[in-house]
């Protein structure tokens, strides 16, 4: 059926085509196609024309209804561009001081000229961009100046700066010690020293390490960019800071154009060496000091540079044609140069072979040493510390301490009797009180060293001890009461093979000679058997002990004592202002009751506290005296707070349990609270006396030095600075504490004798002078002249030849050793002085370490200038990418993990046992 249908369709279709062709002809199909095409094209043209006309009408309606007219803005913009640029007025005031503003304006002008204008004018002649940058810089400087005027710079210069330098020196010293412990395992000692330095830094700082900033130029530039951007955020107005183009330009000028070159120059060891030589240019180089530096040098480059220069000078002298008297002078110079060359060659060979010789060990094992008599050792501070160390090693310290204590008792007793005699002549009678103190002091010495309860006890003839006890019980003590026993103790230390004879064979004796600078040039001569050594009753320079420190008066339990500070006020005596505290005292006896008022200054409290803590060491951990305050210590609010703290101190001191624990304390308390002028003569004398028994000082290997150095030196700025620097430079805390206390007392006396009580005021005035407009202007001018001499950008100074730099190092070390006073060598020893000075000099010979110190100073400066902006946290974040810091945290985590697991295990076991 389907096939029939399709056949019919094809049949009818074919029939229709045949009929169409027969009717219209063979070209009819082309006409048909043409007609269809014309129909379609005409329809398209009609539609296009109709749509265009309708669209134009619609757009006209939209134009008038929605879109603003653009024909007004373009002519206006063209008109503005054709107008002449109006001059922008710039306020040239920056700091309020014309002497500072003028050089600062020149620095800004030079910076823009050399860092911006030279390329900007190739792009545009419009100066508005340059003027806006200048305005931004000036605005930042104005804000910076305002912050500086509001900042108290005294703590920064007198405390933080010194503490940071001391910490830097301590880190370097610890790094040197670790390097020495590694020994010959070192390949590149300089590089390893830097790595070890930053290892110690992160252990000491705990939160920050500056290794990346100091060792990687790329990280250093990034650090400075971030820092400058933070400063611009603080100093610039928000609108200018949001302008990224201008902010980036200013940031690059500050970081790469000013800060980075300045830090590189300050960190350059050669620059520091030249500056050291310039500072002590008035000191002439000493031949002996120069030869000591050559003999002690461990740098082959230094030795070769000196040798080459000596050879050059030698050739020049040999080429001279001279006669007469000049020839003798030239011959002497030639011989000196030949000797220098010989010493350099010998030292270079020794260093290259690795056979470095310790002169102390060499002297101990070979050669005859000079003999220092015992009586000289006992009166020389440097020698005595080594003998004291030896006696403690052998268990004979009780004999030495007894001898020293008796010396102090004798001198103090003589002074007290002289004072008593002078008062009796004036009609004043205090005989019983003075004799009672002398008796108490003598009994104190007897109980501490000679009684059966003494530990350790001085082993001496029992008959002499019994005779002394009898004298003390029935006669008034005299300054000479212990002379017989002291003479026996001296002879025992001199003759007993355990003490002085063995000390002369010990390495401590050789070190003592090295400190006395007597290994090659002995100044003391004596026989080996001690002949000629005699007992000296009161040698010059001996150690003195305060009478009050020796007294031991039992307390009377029937007496009740109560005291409190009732009032406080400010007094002015001959122009000197101080606070005064009124203490109301109640004393109750079985038969009577008394009440009185006494007046004490804070310095009286401090002197009293020092006395009792030195005499009763257990009180040092219980009694805490309120701290001192150097500046603004007369404010009413501060005085009230101190009054409250001193009251708490008094109540703790007068606690009955405290008095029972230390019965002899009552005498000191009664003396302090008596209604009389408090005599600090004894206290001052006690300050001069070092403790005879070594005290344990907490000095962790890894801690900053910013903590208070000592309870009684924080208020004395020069003493604090000098003691801190001497501790770190000469490593005094690692040595005998008796020597350190002696040095502190000597510095106190020196400062008081030189400046008296006005020293802190003088330092405050000096800090004010340093921050005065004149000094700031001078610093800005030096900076301007250094970077733009004669108004022209200074070219990069070419690095000096290595030989010249090495010779500069030698000259700098020689100058430093030469400028050290001989008195310092006599106090702490010649060898210690040399090592300390050379350690400081060596610290400045590493550019990476110098950069670390410069950045620390810069960070502290910004923390002081912007205390509200949390710069400390910011610097911790900027240094957080430190590799040393990451390794330290990993080590810390690995060490804490086992202890944490152990604690968890213990807690689980306890829980199971409980269940």
C-alpha positions in Angstrom: 0.0 0.0 0.0 2.8 2.4 1.0 4.7 1.7 -2.3 1.6 2.4 -4.3 1.2 5.8 -2.6 4.8 6.9 -3.2 4.5 5.9 -6.8 1.4 8.0 -7.3 3.1 11.1 -5.7 6.1 10.8 -8.0 3.8 10.3 -11.0 1.7 13.4 -10.3 4.8 15.5 -9.6 6.5 14.5 -12.8 3.3 15.3 -14.7 3.1 18.8 -13.1 6.7 19.6 -14.1 6.2 18.5 -17.7 3.1 20.6 -18.0 4.9 23.7 -16.5 7.7 23.4 -18.9 5.4 22.9 -21.9 3.3 25.9 -20.9 6.0 28.5 -19.8 9.1 27.3 -21.6 12.5 26.0 -20.3 13.6 29.4 -18.7 10.5 29.7 -16.5 12.3 28.2 -13.5 14.9 31.0 -13.4 12.1 33.7 -13.6 10.4 32.0 -10.7 13.5 32.1 -8.5 14.2 35.7 -9.4 10.6 36.7 -8.4 11.0 35.0 -5.0 14.4 36.7 -4.3 13.0 40.2 -5.1 10.1 39.6 -2.7 12.3 38.6 0.1 14.8 41.6 -0.5 12.0 44.1 -0.7 10.5 42.9 2.6 13.9 43.2 4.3 14.5 46.8 3.1 11.1 47.9 4.2 11.6 46.4 7.6 15.0 48.1 8.0 13.8 51.6 7.1 10.8 51.3 9.4 12.9 50.1 12.4 15.5 52.8 12.0 13.0 55.6 12.1 11.3 54.1 15.1 14.7 53.6 16.9 15.7 57.2 16.4 12.5 58.5 17.8 13.0 56.2 20.8 16.6 57.2 21.4 15.6 60.9 21.3 13.1 60.2 24.0 15.7 58.4 26.1 18.3 61.1 25.6 16.0 63.8 26.9 14.8 61.6 29.7 17.8 59.7 31.2 21.3 60.6 30.0 23.2 63.8 31.2 24.7 66.1 28.6 28.4 65.4 28.0 29.1 68.5 26.0 29.7 70.7 29.1 32.4 68.7 31.0 35.0 68.3 28.2 35.3 72.1 27.5 35.6 72.8 31.2 38.4 70.3 31.6 40.2 71.8 28.6 39.8 75.2 30.1 41.3 74.1 33.4 44.3 72.6 31.6 44.9 75.8 29.7 45.1 77.9 32.8 48.6 78.6 34.4 49.5 76.4 37.4 49.1 78.4 40.6 52.2 78.3 43.0 51.7 76.0 46.0 52.8 77.7 49.3 54.9 75.4 51.5 55.3 76.1 55.2 59.0 75.5 55.8 58.6 75.2 59.6 59.2 71.7 60.8 60.4 71.5 64.4 59.8 75.0 65.7 63.6 75.6 65.9 65.0 77.5 62.9 68.5 76.1 63.4 67.1 72.6 62.9 64.6 73.4 60.1 67.2 74.9 57.8 69.5 71.8 57.4 66.4 69.6 57.4 64.9 71.4 54.5 68.2 71.0 52.7 68.2 67.3 53.3 64.6 67.1 51.9 65.6 69.1 48.9 68.7 67.0 48.1 66.8 63.8 48.6 64.1 64.8 46.1 66.6 66.1 43.6 68.8 63.0 43.6 66.2 60.3 44.1 63.1 61.7 42.2 63.7 64.7 40.1 66.4 63.2 37.9 64.0 60.8 36.3 60.6 62.5 36.9 61.4 65.5 34.6 61.9 63.1 31.7 58.2 62.2 32.1 56.6 65.5 33.0 57.2 69.1 33.7 54.4 69.4 36.2 55.8 69.9 39.7 52.6 69.3 41.6 53.6 65.7 42.3 57.0 66.7 43.6 55.4 69.4 45.8 53.0 66.8 47.3 55.8 64.5 48.1 57.6 67.3 49.8 54.5 68.2 51.8 54.1 64.6 52.8 57.7 64.4 54.0 57.4 67.7 55.9 54.1 66.6 57.6 55.8 63.4 58.7 58.8 65.3 60.1 56.4 67.7 62.0 54.6 64.8 63.6 57.9 63.1 64.4 59.2 66.3 66.0 56.1 66.7 68.1 56.4 63.1 69.4 60.1 63.7 70.2 59.3 66.8 72.3 56.7 64.8 74.3 59.1 61.9 75.0 61.3 61.6 78.1 64.7 60.5 76.7 66.5 60.1 80.0 65.5 56.4 80.6 66.4 55.6 77.0 70.0 57.1 77.2 70.8 56.1 80.8 69.2 52.7 81.0 67.8 51.0 77.9 70.7 52.0 75.6 73.3 50.7 78.1 71.3 47.5 78.9 71.0 46.7 75.2 74.7 47.2 74.7 75.5 45.0 77.7 73.1 42.3 76.4 74.8 42.4 73.0 78.2 42.0 74.6 76.9 39.1 76.8 75.6 37.3 73.8 78.9 37.7 72.0 80.8 36.5 75.1 78.6 33.4 75.3 79.0 32.7 71.6 82.8 32.9 72.0 82.6 30.4 74.9 80.7 28.0 72.7 83.2 28.4 69.9 86.0 27.7 72.3 84.2 24.5 73.5 84.0 23.2 69.9 87.8 23.5 69.6 89.3 22.4 66.3 86.0 21.3 64.7 85.7 24.7 63.2 86.0 25.3 59.4 85.1 28.9 59.1 85.3 30.4 62.5 83.9 33.8 61.5 80.8 32.4 59.9 80.3 29.9 62.7 80.6 32.7 65.2 77.8 34.6 63.6 75.6 31.5 63.5 76.4 30.8 67.1 75.8 34.4 68.1 72.2 34.3 66.8 71.6 30.9 68.5 72.5 32.5 71.8 70.4 35.5 71.0 67.2 33.5 70.5 67.9 31.6 73.7 68.3 34.8 75.5 65.5 36.9 73.9 63.1 34.0 73.8 60.7 35.9 71.4 62.8 37.3 68.7 66.0 36.7 66.6 67.4 39.1 64.0 69.5 36.7 61.9 67.6 37.2 58.6 67.7 41.0 58.8 71.4 41.0 59.6 72.6 38.3 57.2 70.3 38.6 54.2 70.3 41.8 52.1 67.0 41.0 50.6 65.3 40.4 53.9 66.9 43.6 55.3 65.5 45.7 52.5 62.1 44.1 53.1 62.3 44.8 56.8 63.1 48.5 56.2 60.3 48.9 53.7 57.8 47.4 56.2 59.1 49.6 59.0 59.0 52.8 56.9 55.5 51.9 55.8 54.4 51.6 59.4 56.0 54.9 60.3 54.3 56.6 57.4 51.0 55.1 58.6 51.6 56.7 62.0 52.9 60.0 60.8 51.0 60.8 57.6 47.3 61.9 57.4 45.0 59.1 56.1 44.4 60.8 52.7 48.2 61.0 51.9 48.8 57.4 53.1 46.0 56.0 50.9 47.9 57.5 47.9 49.9 54.4 47.0 52.1 56.0 44.4 53.3 58.8 46.7 53.5 56.4 49.7 55.7 54.0 47.7 58.0 56.8 46.6 58.5 58.2 50.1 59.0 54.7 51.5 61.7 53.9 49.0 63.5 57.2 49.6 63.5 56.6 53.4 64.4 52.9 53.3 66.8 52.6 50.4 68.0 56.2 50.1 68.6 57.1 53.7 68.3 54.3 56.3 70.0 51.5 54.4 73.2 53.4 53.5 73.3 54.9 57.1 73.0 51.5 58.7 75.6 49.9 56.4 78.1 52.7 57.2 77.5 52.4 61.0 77.9 48.6 60.8 81.1 48.7 58.8 84.0 47.4 61.0 86.5 49.5 59.1 84.5 52.6 59.7 84.2 51.8 63.5 88.0 51.1 63.7 88.7 54.5 62.1 86.3 56.2 64.4 87.9 54.6 67.5 91.3 55.8 66.3 89.9 59.3 65.7 88.3 59.4 69.2 91.6 58.6 70.9 93.8 60.4 68.5 95.5 62.4 71.3 97.0 59.2 72.7 100.4 58.2 71.2 100.9 54.6 70.3 103.2 52.7 72.6 105.8 50.3 71.2 105.2 47.9 74.1 101.4 47.9 73.5 101.9 47.4 69.8 104.2 44.4 70.3 101.7 42.9 72.8 99.0 43.1 70.1 101.2 41.4 67.6 102.1 38.6 70.0 98.5 38.1 71.0 96.9 38.4 67.5 95.2 35.3 66.2 94.4 36.8 62.7 96.9 35.9 60.1 95.7 38.7 57.8 96.7 41.3 60.5 100.1 39.8 60.9 100.8 39.7 57.2 99.6 43.3 56.7 102.0 44.5 59.5 104.8 42.4 58.1 104.4 43.8 54.6 104.3 47.3 55.8 107.4 46.7 58.0 109.2 45.2 55.0 108.3 48.2 52.9 109.6 50.6 55.5 112.7 48.5 55.9 113.5 48.8 52.2 113.0 52.5 52.3 115.4 52.9 55.3 118.0 50.8 53.6 117.8 52.9 50.5 118.6 56.1 52.4 122.1 57.6 52.0 122.9 59.0 55.4 125.9 59.7 57.6 126.7 61.1 61.0 124.3 61.0 63.9 121.4 60.0 61.6 122.9 56.7 60.8 122.6 55.5 64.4 118.9 56.4 64.5 118.3 54.6 61.2 120.1 51.5 62.5 117.9 51.4 65.5 114.8 51.7 63.4 116.0 48.9 61.1 116.6 46.7 64.1 113.1 47.4 65.4 111.6 46.6 62.1 113.5 43.4 61.8 112.3 42.4 65.2 108.7 43.1 64.2 109.1 41.0 61.1 110.6 38.2 63.1 107.7 38.2 65.6 105.1 38.3 62.8 106.8 35.3 61.0 106.9 33.4 64.3 103.3 34.1 65.1 102.1 33.2 61.6 103.9 29.9 61.6 102.4 29.0 65.0 98.9 29.9 63.9 99.3 28.0 60.6 100.6 24.9 62.3 97.8 25.0 64.8 100.2 24.7 67.8 98.9 27.6 69.8 100.5 27.8 73.2 98.7 28.8 76.4 101.3 31.0 78.2 99.7 30.3 81.6 100.0 26.5 81.2 103.4 26.9 79.7 104.6 28.9 82.7 102.9 26.5 85.1 104.8 23.5 83.7 108.1 25.0 82.7 110.3 27.8 84.0 111.0 29.4 87.3 108.3 31.8 88.5 108.9 34.8 90.7 107.7 34.7 94.3 105.0 37.0 95.6 105.2 37.1 99.5 102.1 36.3 101.4 101.9 39.6 103.1 101.8 41.3 99.6 99.1 38.8 98.5 96.9 39.7 101.5 96.9 43.4 100.7 96.6 43.3 96.9 93.0 43.0 95.7 93.9 41.1 92.5 96.2 38.6 94.2 93.9 38.1 97.1 91.0 36.9 95.0 93.2 34.0 93.6 94.5 33.1 97.0 90.9 33.1 98.3 89.8 30.8 95.6 92.6 28.4 96.4 91.9 28.4 100.1 88.3 27.6 99.4 89.4 24.7 97.2 91.6 23.3 100.0 89.1 23.9 102.9 91.3 26.6 104.5 88.9 29.5 103.9 88.1 29.9 107.6 91.8 30.9 108.4 91.9 33.5 105.6 88.4 34.9 106.5 89.4 35.1 110.2 92.6 37.0 109.3 90.6 39.4 107.1 87.8 39.8 109.7 90.3 40.6 112.5 91.9 43.2 110.2 88.5 44.9 109.8 87.8 44.6 113.5 91.1 46.3 114.4 90.7 49.2 112.0 87.0 49.8 113.0 87.7 49.5 116.7 90.5 52.1 116.4 88.2 54.4 114.6 85.4 54.0 117.2 87.8 54.6 120.1 89.2 57.7 118.4 85.6 59.0 118.0 84.9 58.2 121.6 88.0 60.1 122.8 87.0 63.2 120.7 83.5 63.2 122.1 84.8 62.9 125.7 86.9 66.0 125.1 83.7 67.8 123.9 81.9 66.7 127.1 79.8 64.0 125.4 79.7 60.6 127.2 78.9 57.4 125.3 81.5 55.2 126.9 79.3 52.3 127.9 77.5 52.2 124.5 80.7 52.2 122.5 82.3 49.5 124.8 79.2 47.4 124.5 79.4 47.6 120.7 83.1 46.6 120.8 82.4 43.7 123.1 79.5 42.5 120.9 81.7 42.8 117.8 84.6 40.8 119.5 82.2 38.1 120.7 80.8 37.9 117.2 84.2 37.2 115.8 84.9 34.7 118.5 81.6 32.8 118.0 82.0 32.8 114.2 85.5 31.4 114.0 86.9 30.2 117.3 84.1 28.8 119.4 83.1 25.1 119.5 80.0 25.9 117.5 81.9 27.7 114.7 81.6 26.0 111.3 84.1 26.0 109.8 86.3 26.5 112.8 89.8 27.9 112.9 92.1 25.1 114.2 94.5 26.9 116.5 96.1 26.4 119.9 93.3 25.8 122.5 95.3 27.6 125.2 95.3 30.8 123.1 91.5 30.4 122.5 90.8 29.9 126.2 93.0 32.9 127.1 91.0 35.0 124.6 87.7 33.8 126.0 88.8 34.7 129.5 89.8 38.2 128.3 86.5 38.8 126.6 84.6 37.8 129.7 86.5 39.9 132.2 88.1 42.8 130.3 87.1 45.5 127.9 88.0 44.5 124.4 90.8 46.4 122.6 91.8 46.7 119.0 94.7 44.3 119.6 92.7 41.6 121.4 93.0 39.1 118.5 96.6 39.9 117.6 98.2 36.8 119.0 95.8 34.4 117.4 95.9 36.3 114.1 99.7 36.0 114.1 99.4 32.3 114.6 96.9 32.0 111.8 99.2 34.0 109.5 102.1 31.7 110.3 99.9 28.7 109.7 98.9 29.9 106.3 102.5 30.7 105.5 104.2 27.5 106.7 101.5 24.8 106.3 102.1 22.9 103.1 98.4 22.8 102.4 98.2 26.6 102.0 100.7 29.1 100.8 103.5 26.7 99.8 101.1 24.6 97.7 99.5 27.7 96.3 102.8 28.7 94.7 102.7 25.4 92.8 99.1 25.8 91.7 97.9 27.0 88.3 95.9 29.8 90.2 99.3 31.2 91.3 100.4 31.4 87.6 97.1 33.1 86.7 97.7 35.5 89.5 101.1 36.4 88.1 99.5 36.9 84.7 97.0 39.3 86.2 99.7 41.1 88.0 101.7 41.2 84.7 104.6 39.5 86.4 105.2 36.5 84.3 108.1 38.2 82.6 108.7 41.3 84.6 108.3 40.5 88.3 108.0 43.4 90.6 108.0 41.4 93.8 111.0 39.4 94.9 111.3 37.0 97.7 112.7 33.7 98.8 110.9 30.5 98.0 110.8 29.5 101.7 109.1 32.7 102.7 112.0 34.4 104.4 111.6 38.1 104.9 107.8 37.8 105.1 106.7 39.3 108.4 103.4 39.9 110.1 101.9 43.3 109.3 99.5 44.4 112.0 97.5 46.8 109.8 98.6 46.8 106.2 97.7 49.5 103.8 94.8 48.5 101.6 93.6 45.8 103.9 90.0 44.9 104.2 88.0 46.7 106.8 84.8 45.4 108.4 82.1 47.6 109.9 81.7 47.4 113.7 78.0 47.1 113.2 78.4 44.2 110.8 80.3 42.3 113.5 78.0 43.1 116.4 75.7 40.4 117.7 73.5 41.6 120.4 70.8 39.3 121.8 67.3 40.7 121.9 65.2 41.1 124.9 61.9 39.2 124.5 60.2 41.2 127.3 60.4 44.4 125.2 57.6 45.0 122.7 58.2 47.5 119.9 55.7 48.9 117.5 56.3 51.5 114.8 54.5 53.0 111.8 55.0 56.0 109.5 52.5 58.6 110.5 53.4 61.4 108.1 55.6 62.4 105.2 56.9 65.7 103.9 59.4 67.4 101.6 62.3 69.3 103.1 64.8 71.7 101.5 68.2 71.9 103.1 70.7 74.3 101.5 69.1 73.9 98.1 68.9 70.1 98.3 65.4 68.7 98.3 64.5 65.3 99.9 61.5 63.5 101.4 61.3 62.9 105.2 59.2 60.3 106.9 57.9 60.7 110.4 57.9 57.3 112.3 55.8 57.0 115.5 57.4 54.4 117.8 55.8 52.7 120.8 58.1 50.7 123.2 56.5 48.8 126.0 58.5 47.3 128.9 57.2 45.4 131.9 57.4 48.5 134.1 57.0 51.4 131.6 55.7 52.5 128.2 57.3 55.1 125.9 56.2 56.8 122.7 58.3 59.1 120.5 58.7 60.2 116.9 61.8 59.9 114.8 62.4 61.2 111.3 64.2 59.2 108.6 64.9 59.7 104.9 64.6 57.0 102.3 68.4 56.8 102.2 68.4 56.0 105.9 66.0 53.1 105.2 68.2 51.9 102.4 71.4 52.1 104.5 69.6 50.2 107.3 68.4 47.6 104.9 71.8 47.1 103.5 73.3 46.6 107.0 70.9 43.9 108.1 70.8 42.0 104.9 74.6 41.8 104.8 74.6 40.6 108.4 71.6 38.3 108.2 71.6 36.8 104.7 68.3 35.0 105.2 66.5 38.4 105.5 67.5 39.3 101.9 64.8 36.8 100.6 62.2 38.0 103.1 62.5 41.7 103.4 62.0 43.7 100.2 62.7 47.4 100.4 60.7 49.6 98.0 62.7 50.4 94.9 64.4 53.7 94.2 63.3 56.3 91.7 65.7 58.7 90.2 63.4 61.2 88.6 60.1 62.8 89.7 60.6 61.2 93.2 59.0 64.2 95.0 55.5 63.8 93.6 52.8 63.6 96.3 51.3 60.4 94.8 54.7 58.7 94.7 55.5 59.7 98.2 52.2 58.3 99.5 52.8 55.0 97.7 56.3 54.8 99.1 55.0 55.6 102.6 52.6 52.7 102.3 55.4 50.3 101.1 57.8 51.4 103.8 55.0 50.8 106.4 54.6 47.3 105.1 58.4 46.9 105.3 58.4 48.0 109.0 55.5 45.8 110.0 57.2 42.7 108.5 60.5 43.7 110.1 58.9 44.1 113.6 57.0 40.8 113.4 57.7 38.8 116.6 58.5 35.7 114.6 61.1 37.6 112.6 62.7 38.9 115.8 62.8 35.4 117.3 64.4 34.0 114.2 67.2 36.6 114.3 67.7 37.7 117.9 70.7 39.9 117.1 68.4 41.9 114.7 66.9 43.7 117.7 70.0 45.9 118.2 69.9 47.2 114.7 66.2 47.9 114.8 66.5 49.8 118.2 69.3 51.8 116.8 67.4 52.7 113.7 64.2 53.7 115.5 65.8 55.7 118.4 64.9 59.3 118.7 68.2 60.7 117.4 69.9 61.6 114.2 70.6 58.4 112.3 74.4 58.0 111.8 75.2 56.8 108.3 78.9 56.9 109.0 78.8 53.3 109.9 76.6 52.5 106.9 79.0 54.3 104.5 81.8 52.5 106.0 79.9 49.2 105.6 79.4 50.0 101.9 83.2 50.1 101.5 83.5 46.6 103.0 83.0 43.6 100.8 81.3 40.5 102.2 83.9 38.1 103.5 82.0 35.0 102.5 81.0 34.5 98.9 77.3 35.0 98.3 75.4 33.2 95.6 74.3 35.5 92.8 71.7 34.4 90.3 73.3 35.0 87.0 71.7 32.7 84.4 73.7 32.1 81.3 70.8 33.1 79.1 69.2 36.2 80.4 69.2 39.9 79.5 71.1 42.4 81.6 68.1 44.8 81.7 67.2 43.5 85.1 68.5 45.6 88.1 72.2 45.0 88.6 72.1 45.4 92.4 69.7 46.7 94.9 71.8 49.7 95.9 73.1 50.9 92.6 70.0 51.3 90.4 69.5 54.8 91.6 73.1 55.9 90.9 73.2 56.2 87.1 77.0 56.4 86.6 77.6 53.6 89.1 75.0 51.4 87.4 76.4 52.1 83.9 80.0 51.5 85.0 79.3 48.4 87.0 77.2 46.9 84.2 79.9 47.6 81.6 82.6 46.2 83.8 80.6 43.1 84.5 80.1 42.4 80.8 83.4 43.6 79.5 85.6 41.9 82.1 83.2 39.1 83.0 83.3 39.9 86.7 80.1 38.0 87.6 81.8 34.8 86.6 84.7 35.5 88.9 85.2 36.0 92.7 82.2 38.0 94.0 84.5 39.5 96.6 86.4 41.3 93.8 83.2 42.5 92.2 82.1 44.0 95.5 85.4 45.7 95.9 85.2 47.2 92.5 81.7 48.5 93.2 82.8 50.1 96.4 85.7 51.7 94.7 83.5 53.1 91.9 81.1 54.5 94.6 83.9 56.3 96.4 85.3 57.6 93.1 82.0 58.9 91.9 81.2 60.5 95.3 84.7 62.1 95.5 84.4 63.4 92.0 80.8 64.6 91.8 79.3 64.2 95.2 75.5 64.0 95.3 75.0 66.0 92.1 76.0 63.3 89.7 72.5 62.3 88.7 71.6 65.9 88.1 74.6 66.3 85.9 73.6 63.3 83.9 70.1 64.6 83.5 71.5 68.0 82.3 73.8 66.2 79.9 70.9 64.2 78.4 68.9 67.5 78.0 72.0 69.0 76.3 72.2 66.0 74.0 68.6 66.5 72.9 68.8 70.3 72.7 68.0 72.0 69.4 71.7 73.0 69.0 72.9 69.4 69.2 70.1 68.0 67.1 70.9 70.6 64.4 74.6 69.7 64.6 73.7 66.0 64.1 71.5 66.9 61.1 74.3 69.0 59.6 76.8 66.1 60.0 74.4 63.8 58.3 73.8 66.3 55.4 77.6 66.8 55.0 78.3 63.1 55.1 75.7 62.2 52.4 75.8 65.5 50.3 79.3 67.1 50.7 79.1 70.6 49.2 75.5 69.9 48.2 76.5 67.0 45.9 75.4 63.4 46.5 78.5 61.5 47.8 79.7 58.7 45.7 79.9 55.2 47.1 83.2 55.0 48.9 85.3 52.2 47.5 86.2 49.5 49.9 89.7 50.0 51.2 92.4 47.5 50.5 92.4 44.5 52.8 96.0 45.2 54.0 95.0 48.8 55.0 92.0 47.5 56.9 94.0 45.0 58.7 96.6 47.6 59.8 93.8 49.8 60.9 92.6 47.0 63.1 96.0 46.6 64.7 96.2 50.4 65.3 92.8 50.4 66.9 93.6 47.6 69.3 96.9 49.2 70.2 95.2 52.6 70.9 92.6 50.9 73.1 95.1 49.0 75.2 97.3 52.1 75.5 94.4 54.3 76.7 93.5 51.9 79.5 94.7 53.3 82.8 97.2 51.3 84.9 94.9 51.7 87.9 92.3 49.5 86.2 94.9 46.8 85.6 95.8 47.0 89.3 92.2 46.5 90.3 91.1 43.6 88.1 94.4 42.4 86.7 96.4 43.1 83.6 95.4 39.9 81.8 91.7 40.4 82.5 91.9 43.9 81.3 93.6 42.9 78.0 91.1 40.1 77.4 88.1 42.4 78.1 89.3 45.2 75.8 90.2 42.8 73.0 86.8 41.0 73.4 85.0 44.3 72.9 87.1 45.2 69.9 86.6 41.8 68.4 82.9 42.1 68.8 82.9 45.2 66.4 84.8 43.3 63.7 81.7 41.5 62.4 79.4 43.6 60.2 76.4 41.3 60.8 76.7 41.6 64.6 77.1 45.4 64.3 73.9 45.5 62.3 72.2 43.6 65.0 73.2 46.2 67.5 72.2 49.1 65.3 68.7 47.5 64.7 68.3 46.9 68.5 69.1 50.6 69.2 66.6 51.6 66.4 63.9 49.3 67.8 64.3 50.7 71.3 64.3 54.2 69.9 61.0 53.7 68.2 59.5 51.9 71.2 60.4 54.9 73.3 59.1 57.4 70.8 55.8 55.6 70.1 54.9 53.8 73.4 51.2 53.5 72.4 51.7 51.8 69.1 52.9 48.3 70.3 56.1 48.4 68.4 57.5 45.5 70.5 54.8 43.2 69.1 55.3 44.6 65.6 59.1 43.8 65.7 58.4 40.3 66.9 56.1 39.7 63.9 58.6 41.2 61.5 61.3 38.9 62.8 59.1 35.9 63.0 60.4 34.4 59.8 63.8 33.9 61.4 65.2 30.4 60.8 66.9 30.4 64.2 63.6 31.2 65.9 61.9 28.4 64.1 64.6 25.9 65.1 64.5 27.2 68.7 60.7 26.6 68.8 61.1 23.1 67.4 63.8 22.3 70.0 61.6 23.8 72.7 58.6 21.7 71.6 60.6 18.5 71.4 61.9 19.0 74.9 58.5 19.9 76.3 56.7 17.0 74.6 58.3 14.2 76.7 57.7 16.0 80.0 54.0 16.7 78.9 53.6 13.0 78.0 55.1 12.0 81.4 52.8 14.3 83.3 49.8 12.9 81.4 50.9 9.4 82.2 51.4 10.1 85.8 47.9 11.7 86.0 46.4 8.6 84.3 48.1 6.3 86.7 46.9 8.3 89.7 43.4 8.2 88.3 43.6 4.4 87.8 44.9 4.0 91.4 42.1 6.2 92.7 39.5 4.1 90.8 
